[in-house]
Amino acid sequence: MKQPISSNFKLGILGGGQLGKMLTTAASKLDVATYVLDPAIGCPATNTCTEVTTGDFNDYDTVYQFGQDKDVITVEIERVNIDALRKLEEEGKQVLPTTHSLSIIKDKGLQKQFYKDNNIATSSFELFETTDDIKAAIDNGSVSFPFVQKLRTGGYDGRGVAVIKSADDLKLLLEGKSVVEQMVDIHKEVAVIVARNTKGETKCFPAVEMEFNPVANLVEFLFSPAAISEAEANEVETLSRSIVEHLDFVGLLAVELFIDKQGKLYVNEVAPRPHNSGHQTIEGNLTSQYEQHLRAILGYPLGSTKITLPSVMINILGAEGYEGNVIYDGIEECMNMEGANFHIYGKKETKPFRKMGHATIVDEDLESAKKKARYIQQQLKVIA
C-alpha cells in the first residue's frame, strides 16, 4: 500500500452523510485525500472531502468503477453493493472492513447466527421469511409475546424494527425476511466502540450509556462514561473484542449491548463503521472515533481512547410536524452554554425525527452535563 499521508494516496468512502462528513474532516487533519460516493447531490461531506461523486452506492457498476483508482476503500454505511466490493478485493484493492465482515454484519440474520456459532451472548432468536410464517409460529407456540421483529437488511435509525407486545400489535409486523428476537428485560443499553488495525492491534473506547426516543426508537441521549460496574465494563469490553477477533475485523466496530435486570449481558447488534454512539469522542476523548477508524484501516498505531472529560451527546432531531427547508430555532441561546459543542450536518431539508445534527456537552460533572443537554433538548427546535 502507498504511504497514506502523501500526495498520491486516495481513500474512497462509500457514503457522504454526516458520518462521512466527520470522517473526511478527521482525514483532512492528516492530509489524507478523500473521495466520496453518495447518491445525494450536496450530501453533508461535499464541503469536507477532496472530491465527491454523485452515484448509487447500491449499484454494482457504479461502485466497481468508483473503486478503480482508490488505494483503500471504506464505508460509512453498510447498505452498499457488496458484490462490487468483493470483485475489487479479488483484483487486489484493499476494502476495509473486508467484504467477509460486511456481508455478515449487513444481514441481521447472519449476524445473529454468527453470535450463536461463536458462543457470543445474544438474545434467543428465530429467522422467518414472511409475516405469515411469524403468525404460524405464534399459533404453534414457538414464538411468544413480547418479541422484537427486525428486517434482516435495510433497517437503520429505528426503521425496520417492530416491537410486538401482544396480539393487538401484530398489525405492526413488517413484510420481508426478518429476525424475531425474544424481548430482553432491559435494565440498561450500552455501547462500545472497538477498533482493530491491519496489524491486529485492538483498542476499546470506554462504554457509554444510551437513552432512546420512545417514539422514533433511536438514540436521543448518550452518557459517557456509562454508569456500570467495573466488572460489567470489563465484560462488555471482552465481548466486543471477541467479536472483532472472530470476524478478523479491521476498522471501527460499534457494539450495542443490553444489560438485563439480573445483570446479564447480551450483544444486540453491531455496525462496521463510525457510529452515533461514538460522536462524543470528538470532544470527550483523546482520540475521536473518526481518527481511530482512519488509523485502523491505514495501518497506523491506534490512538488513546482515554476520556478527557465526562460528556453527554444529544441528537438534534427534526421536530414533529415540520418538513422542508430547515431552521434551527433557539440555537443561539444554546451556544451560550459552557462546554456545549454543536455539529450541524448540513442536510438541506428537515423531516420528523431526521438526524440533523448533534451536540456534545463536556463537563467535569456528568450530572451537570445532563442538565445542560436536557435544556438544549427543550430549547433547540429543528423546524421548517
C-alpha positions in Angstrom: 0.0 0.0 0.0 1.2 3.5 -0.7 2.1 5.8 2.2 -1.4 7.2 3.2 -0.1 10.6 4.2 1.3 11.6 0.8 0.2 13.5 -2.3 -0.8 10.5 -4.4 -2.9 8.4 -2.0 -6.7 8.1 -2.5 -9.1 6.9 0.2 -12.5 6.0 -1.2 -15.6 6.3 1.1 -19.0 4.9 0.2 -21.4 7.3 1.8 -21.3 11.0 2.3 -23.8 11.6 5.1 -23.0 13.0 8.5 -20.6 10.2 9.3 -18.8 10.8 6.0 -18.6 14.5 6.8 -16.9 13.9 10.2 -14.7 11.1 8.8 -13.4 13.3 6.0 -12.9 16.2 8.4 -10.7 13.9 10.5 -8.8 12.8 7.4 -8.1 16.4 6.5 -6.1 16.8 9.7 -3.8 14.0 8.4 -3.8 15.4 4.9 -5.4 12.2 3.6 -7.2 12.8 0.3 -10.8 11.5 0.5 -13.1 10.6 -2.4 -16.8 10.1 -1.6 -19.6 8.3 -3.4 -23.1 9.3 -2.4 -26.5 9.4 -4.2 -27.4 12.8 -2.9 -26.4 16.0 -4.6 -24.9 18.3 -2.0 -24.5 15.5 0.6 -23.1 16.6 4.0 -19.5 15.5 3.1 -19.4 17.7 -0.1 -17.6 20.6 1.6 -15.2 18.5 3.6 -13.9 15.8 1.2 -11.4 16.1 -1.7 -13.9 15.1 -4.3 -17.5 13.8 -4.3 -19.0 11.5 -7.0 -22.8 11.5 -7.2 -24.0 8.0 -7.7 -25.8 5.0 -6.2 -23.6 3.0 -3.8 -26.0 0.1 -4.2 -25.3 -0.2 -7.9 -22.7 -2.7 -8.9 -21.2 -0.9 -11.9 -21.1 2.5 -10.0 -19.3 1.1 -7.0 -16.9 -1.0 -9.2 -15.9 2.0 -11.3 -15.6 4.2 -8.3 -13.1 1.9 -6.7 -10.8 1.5 -9.7 -8.3 4.3 -8.8 -8.6 4.2 -5.0 -5.9 2.8 -2.7 -8.2 1.9 0.2 -12.0 1.7 0.1 -14.1 2.0 3.3 -17.8 2.6 4.2 -19.8 5.0 6.3 -22.9 2.9 5.7 -23.2 -0.8 5.3 -26.1 -0.8 2.8 -23.8 -0.9 -0.2 -23.1 -3.2 -3.1 -21.0 -6.0 -1.5 -20.6 -7.9 -4.8 -18.8 -4.9 -6.4 -16.6 -4.5 -3.4 -15.8 -8.3 -3.5 -14.8 -8.0 -7.1 -12.5 -5.1 -6.3 -10.9 -7.2 -3.5 -10.3 -10.1 -5.9 -8.5 -7.6 -8.2 -6.2 -6.6 -5.3 -7.9 -3.5 -3.9 -7.9 -3.1 -0.2 -11.5 -2.9 1.1 -11.7 -2.3 4.9 -13.7 -3.6 6.6 -13.5 -6.6 4.4 -16.4 -7.9 2.4 -16.4 -11.0 4.6 -17.1 -8.8 7.7 -19.5 -6.5 5.8 -21.6 -9.4 4.4 -22.2 -10.9 7.8 -23.0 -7.6 9.5 -25.2 -6.3 6.8 -27.7 -9.2 7.3 -29.1 -9.2 10.8 -29.9 -12.9 10.4 -26.3 -13.8 9.5 -25.2 -11.5 12.3 -27.3 -13.3 14.9 -26.2 -16.7 13.6 -22.5 -15.6 13.9 -23.0 -14.8 17.6 -24.6 -18.2 18.2 -21.9 -20.1 16.3 -19.2 -18.3 18.3 -20.8 -18.5 21.7 -21.2 -14.8 21.9 -24.1 -13.9 24.3 -27.1 -12.7 22.5 -30.9 -13.0 22.9 -32.7 -16.1 21.6 -34.0 -15.7 18.0 -35.6 -17.3 15.0 -35.4 -16.5 11.3 -38.6 -16.1 9.2 -39.3 -15.5 5.5 -42.8 -13.8 5.8 -45.2 -12.3 8.4 -47.4 -15.4 7.8 -44.6 -17.6 9.0 -44.3 -15.5 12.2 -48.0 -15.7 12.8 -47.9 -19.5 12.3 -45.0 -19.7 14.8 -47.1 -17.8 17.3 -50.0 -20.2 16.8 -47.8 -23.3 17.3 -46.1 -21.8 20.4 -42.6 -21.5 19.1 -42.8 -17.7 19.3 -44.4 -16.0 22.3 -45.1 -12.4 23.2 -43.4 -10.0 23.7 -40.9 -10.0 20.9 -39.0 -7.8 18.5 -39.0 -8.2 14.7 -36.1 -6.8 12.7 -35.9 -6.9 8.9 -32.7 -8.7 8.0 -31.5 -5.9 5.7 -32.1 -2.2 5.1 -33.1 -1.1 8.6 -31.5 1.9 10.4 -32.3 4.6 13.0 -35.2 2.6 14.3 -36.6 1.8 10.8 -37.1 -1.9 10.0 -37.9 -2.7 13.6 -41.3 -3.7 15.1 -41.9 -4.2 18.8 -44.7 -6.7 19.3 -46.0 -6.8 22.8 -49.3 -8.6 22.3 -51.7 -9.9 19.6 -53.0 -6.4 19.2 -49.6 -5.3 17.8 -49.5 -7.9 15.0 -50.7 -5.3 12.6 -47.3 -3.6 13.1 -45.4 -6.6 11.6 -43.1 -5.7 8.7 -43.2 -7.7 5.5 -39.9 -9.3 4.4 -37.2 -11.7 5.6 -36.7 -11.0 9.3 -35.2 -11.9 12.7 -37.6 -12.4 15.6 -35.9 -12.0 19.0 -37.3 -12.7 22.4 -37.6 -9.4 24.2 -34.9 -8.8 26.9 -36.0 -7.3 30.2 -33.6 -4.4 29.8 -32.0 -2.5 32.7 -29.5 -0.5 30.6 -28.5 -0.2 27.0 -24.8 0.4 26.5 -22.4 0.6 23.5 -18.7 0.2 23.0 -16.6 1.4 20.0 -13.8 -1.1 19.3 -11.1 -0.6 16.7 -8.7 -3.2 15.2 -6.0 -2.1 12.8 -4.3 -4.0 10.0 -1.6 -5.3 12.3 -4.1 -6.8 14.8 -3.8 -4.1 17.5 -7.2 -3.7 19.3 -8.5 -0.9 21.5 -11.9 -0.2 23.0 -13.4 3.2 24.0 -15.0 3.2 27.4 -18.6 2.1 27.4 -21.3 4.7 27.0 -25.0 4.5 28.1 -27.8 5.2 25.7 -31.2 6.7 26.2 -33.7 6.2 23.3 -36.5 8.3 22.0 -39.7 6.3 22.8 -41.5 7.3 19.6 -38.7 7.0 16.9 -36.8 4.2 18.6 -33.4 5.9 18.0 -30.7 7.2 20.4 -31.7 10.6 21.9 -29.1 10.9 24.6 -25.7 9.3 25.2 -23.8 9.4 28.5 -20.0 8.9 28.8 -18.9 7.1 30.8 -21.7 4.6 31.4 -22.9 4.1 34.9 -21.9 0.4 35.1 -19.7 -1.5 37.5 -16.1 -2.3 36.7 -17.0 -6.0 36.3 -19.7 -5.1 33.8 -17.3 -2.7 31.9 -14.7 -5.5 31.7 -17.3 -8.0 30.4 -18.6 -5.5 27.8 -15.0 -5.0 26.5 -14.3 -8.7 26.5 -17.4 -9.4 24.4 -16.6 -6.6 22.0 -13.0 -7.8 21.5 -14.3 -11.3 20.9 -16.5 -10.1 18.1 -13.7 -8.3 16.2 -11.3 -11.2 16.7 -13.8 -13.9 15.5 -14.6 -11.7 12.4 -10.9 -10.9 11.8 -12.3 -7.4 11.6 -10.3 -4.4 10.5 -11.7 -0.9 11.1 -14.1 0.5 13.7 -16.9 -1.6 15.1 -19.8 -0.2 17.2 -21.2 -2.8 19.5 -24.6 -2.2 21.1 -25.5 -4.3 24.2 -28.3 -4.9 26.6 -27.8 -5.4 30.4 -30.9 -7.1 31.8 -32.3 -6.7 35.3 -30.3 -9.7 36.5 -27.1 -8.1 35.3 -26.6 -10.5 32.3 -25.1 -9.0 29.1 -26.4 -9.6 25.5 -25.0 -8.3 22.3 -27.8 -6.6 20.4 -26.2 -5.7 17.1 -23.1 -4.1 15.6 -22.2 -1.6 12.9 -18.9 -1.8 10.9 -18.2 2.0 10.8 -18.2 5.1 12.9 -21.4 5.3 14.8 -23.9 7.5 16.6 -22.7 6.0 19.9 -19.2 7.5 19.3 -19.9 11.1 18.4 -18.9 12.3 21.8 -15.4 11.1 21.3 -14.6 14.2 19.2 -14.6 16.4 22.3 -14.7 13.9 25.1 -11.8 11.5 24.4 -8.1 11.9 23.5 -8.8 10.3 20.0 -12.1 10.6 18.1 -13.7 7.5 16.7 -13.2 9.0 13.2 -9.5 9.4 13.6 -9.4 5.9 15.1 -11.2 4.4 12.1 -8.6 6.0 9.8 -5.7 4.8 11.9 -7.1 1.3 11.8 -7.7 1.0 8.1 -4.5 2.8 7.1 -2.3 0.6 9.3 -1.2 3.3 11.8 -1.0 2.7 15.6 -4.3 3.2 17.3 -4.8 6.3 19.4 -5.5 6.6 23.1 -9.2 6.1 24.0 -9.0 7.8 27.4 -11.9 10.0 28.4 -10.7 13.6 28.9 -14.0 14.9 30.5 -17.4 13.3 31.1 -19.8 14.1 28.3 -23.3 13.9 27.1 -24.3 13.7 23.4 -27.8 14.7 22.3 -29.0 14.0 18.8 -30.6 17.1 17.2 -33.7 15.7 15.5 -36.2 17.2 13.1 -39.3 18.3 15.1 -42.6 16.5 14.6 -45.0 18.3 12.2 -42.3 20.0 10.2 -40.9 19.1 6.8 -39.0 21.3 4.3 -36.2 23.9 4.3 -34.5 23.8 7.7 -34.4 26.4 10.5 -32.5 25.8 13.8 -34.7 27.7 16.2 -33.1 28.5 19.6 -29.5 27.5 18.7 -28.1 31.0 19.6 -29.2 30.6 23.2 -27.8 27.1 23.4 -24.4 28.2 22.1 -24.1 30.5 25.2 -23.8 27.4 27.3 -20.3 26.5 28.5 -19.0 23.2 27.3 -21.6 22.8 24.5 -20.2 21.8 21.1 -22.5 21.8 18.0 -22.2 19.7 14.9 -24.8 20.7 12.2 -24.7 18.1 9.4 -25.8 20.4 6.5 -28.9 18.5 5.4 -31.0 20.9 3.4 -34.4 19.6 4.4 -35.8 18.5 7.8 -38.3 15.7 8.4 -39.7 14.4 11.7 -37.0 12.6 13.7 -34.4 13.0 11.0 -30.9 13.4 12.4 -30.0 17.0 11.6 -27.0 17.3 13.9 -25.8 16.6 17.4 -24.4 18.5 20.4 -21.8 17.2 22.8 -21.6 18.8 26.3 -18.4 18.2 28.2 -18.3 19.0 31.9 -16.2 17.9 34.9 -19.6 16.7 36.4 -21.7 14.3 34.4 -24.9 15.3 36.1 -24.3 19.0 35.2 -23.7 17.9 31.6 -27.0 16.0 31.6 -28.9 19.1 32.8 -27.4 21.2 30.0 -28.3 18.5 27.5 -31.9 18.5 28.7 -32.0 22.3 28.3 -30.8 22.0 24.7 -33.5 19.4 24.0 -36.1 21.8 25.2 -34.7 25.0 23.7 -33.4 23.9 20.3 -36.1 23.0 17.7 -35.4 22.0 14.1 -38.3 23.4 12.2 -39.2 24.4 8.6 
